[in-house]
Amino acid sequence: MRSWLALACVAGLLSGCTGGASAPASAPWGLVQPTTAVAISAPSGDFAAMLVVAKTNPGGTDWTALRAAYAASPAFDPSVGQSQAIRASIAALQAGNSSEALEQAEADLRINWMDLRGHMLAATAKVGLNGPNPSDPDLLAAEGIIRAIHATGDGQTPETAPHVLGASEEHVLLALGHLKEIQQRLVRINGHSFDVLTVIDTRTGSQGGVYFNVDTLLARETALATGQAQVVPVSVQ
C-alpha cells in the first residue's frame, strides 16, 4: 500500500502534491490491478462489538467483514465522508495547519469511525505534526478500507464494479487511479444499481468509464428518505 503522502495526494486531500503518487492501474480503466471480484458477504457479527476490536487493532481487522456488519447496522450513514468536519480538515491541511486538520478529522471519526476520508486526513495531519509512522492506526484503517473495496472489483464492467458505501469512497478510488469524474449516470443492470462515471485520466487526458455498485448505498438512502430507518451512531471511545 502507498505511503501516507501518496495516499493524501492521490485522494485529492492536498493541493500541489508531487512525487510518490504515480502508480497507475494496470488496466486502461481499472481502479486496481486485475482481481477476482467478490460480493459483499453477509455480516458475520455484531457491528458494535466488531468496532471495539477494530479500534484496538485496525491493521489486523477483517475490513470486508466489518464493512458488511456496518452496512447492515443502524449506524450505516451513506453520507459518510461529507461532513463539515471533513471539509474543515481538508481546508486546514491545505492551509498548512496540521493541528487543526487533525482535530477536525478526529471529530469526524468520533461520529463515524468507518469514514475512509477521516482516517486519511487524520493520518496525513499526524505526519505533518510528528513525521511518518507506518504503524499509525489511522493509516492502517485507511489501507484496510481501501483493500476491502478493491477486493470487490476493478470497476471495468458491471460484474466487477466495486461495492461502495458512500459517494466519498468513489471519489477516493478515482483519485487513487488518477481519474477525474466528468459525468455521472445512475443505471439499473440485471437488477442491480450502478453509478456509471465518465472519467478522464489526469495524466494522459484520455476518457473512459468506471462502474460502482451502489445497491447497498441506495437501499439505505431510500430507507432514510422514506422514514423507514434512521442513523443511530455507535459511540465507542
N, C-alpha and C positions, 0 to 999 in steps of 0.2 A: 504494500500500500504506500501511497505517496507520503512525503513528509508533510508536516503542518503547513509549511509555506506553500507548497504546491496545491494542497487541498484548498487553502484560503484563496489563492489566486484564481484557480480554475473554476471555483464555485462563485466567482464574482463578488467575493466579500471585500476585496481590497482593490483600489484603483492603482494603475501604474505598476503592476507586478511584472517582473521579468525573471526568466530563468526558472528551471526546476518544474515547469508545468507543461512539458511538451511531449507527453506520452499519448499519442493518438490511438483511437480504437483501430484494430487491425482490419476490420471490415469497413466498407465505404460508409455505411450509416449506422454501424453498431455502436452501442453505448459502452460495450465491454468486449473483450475478446470472446470468440465463439464459445458457447456453453450449452449444456443441455438444460432447456427450460424446465422448471418445476413450478407447479401451482402452489399457492399459499396453503399450507396444510391446516387442518382443524386444530384449534387451540388444545394444548395438552396439559394446561394447568391454569390456576387462578392467577390473573394478571397482577393483582396487588402483591401476592406472595412472590411471584417471579420477579417483580420490580425490586423488591427488597434485596434479593440475591444479586440482581444485575448491577445495582448501585455499588455493591461491595466488590464486584469483580466483573467490570464491563468487558475486559479482554477475554474472559472465559465464558461469556454468555452465549447461549444459543439464540442469536438475534432473530432467526427465522421463527422459532417457537414463540419468542417474546412478542414479536410483531403480530403474530396470529392471535395471541391472547389479548393483546392491546386492541386489535381491530374488533374483537368480539366483546369487549368490555364497555361499560358505560363511560369510561374515561376517554374513549376514542373521539378526538376532535379533528375533523377534516380541515380545519383552518390552521393546523399546526404550521409553524414557520412563518406566520404572517402577523405576529403580534407587534404592538407598539414597542415593546422592549427589544424585539429583534431589529426593528428599524433604527431604534436609538443606538443599539450596539454597533450596527454597521456604520452609522454616521460617526460614532466615536472612533472607531478603528480608522476610518478614512481621514479623520482629523488628527490622528496620532495619539489619541487618549486611550491607552490600553486599560487603565484602571476603570474608567467609565464603561468601556466596552465590556469588560469582564463583569462588572456589576449588573449591567443590563442583561447580558446573556444568562447569568445565573438567576436573575429574576424571572426570565422566561422559562428556564428549566425547572424552577420550583413549581411552576404551574403545569408544565408538561415536559417531563424528563425524556420523552420519546422524540423530541424535536431535533432532527439532524442539524438544522442550521444553528440552533442554540449551542450544541456541542462543538461545532466547528468554530463558531465565534469565540466561545469560551477558551478553547484550546489555542486559538490564534492570539487572543489577548494575553494569555499567560506566557506565551513565548515572548511577547513584547515586554513583559514585566520581568521575567526570570530566565529567559533563554529556552532553547528546545528541550523537551522532555519526552522521549519515546514512550514512557510509561504513564503519561498523563491520562487520567481516566476519561476526560472529555475527548481526547484524540482517539483513544481506544473505542469509545462508544460510537464516534462518527465513522470510524473504519468498519465497525461491526454492522452498523446500519447499511452502509454503502454495499458491503459484501452481500448482505441478505437480499437487498434489492437486486443487485447484479445477478444473483443466483436464479432469479425468476425469469430472466431473458435478456436478449440484446436489443430489442426494440425494432428489429428489421422487418418483422411480419406480425400480424395479429396473434399468431400462435406463439410467438416468442416475445410478446410485449411484457415489459417489467410491470409488476404489480406495485402500485404506489398508493400511499395513504394520505397524500396531500399534494396540492399543486407545487408547493415549495420543493418537494422531492424531485419532481420533474425538472425544475429549474436547475437544481444542483447536478443532476445526472447529465443534463445537456451541457452544462459548463464543464463537467469533467471530460466530456467528449469533444470539447472545443466547438460546440454547436450553439447557435443563437436562434431562438424562435422568431419566425416572421409571420406565421399564421397558425391558427388552431381550429380544429373541427372536432365535434363530438359525434361519433358514429356508432351504430349497432351492427355487429357482425356475428352471425351464428349465436345469437342470444347473449352476447357479451358487449359491454360498453368500452369504447376506446377514445382516448384523446389522440388524435392524429395531428402531429405537429409538422408543419413545413419548416425546415431549418436551413441555416446557412453555415457552412464551415468557416469559422473565423480566420483560418489560416490560408484557405485556398479560394474562398468566395463561391464555391460550388454549392448547389442546393440539393436537398433530398428530403426524405420523410422519416419520422420516427413514431412508433406506436407505444402508447402506455395503456395498460389495463386499469380501468378506473371503476370496476364493478363494486368493490368494497367501499371505495370513496363515495360514489354516487348513492349507494344504498343508505349510507349513514347520513349524507346530506339531505336526502329525501325524508328520512325519519325525523331528523331535527326540524326541517322546514314544516312538516305536517303535524308537529307536536307529538309524534309517536315515541320520541326519545329526547333525552336531554344529556348534555355533557356533565358528568359527575367526576371531577378531577380526583385522582388518588394522590394524597399528600403523604409522601414518605421521605423523611429527612435523613 
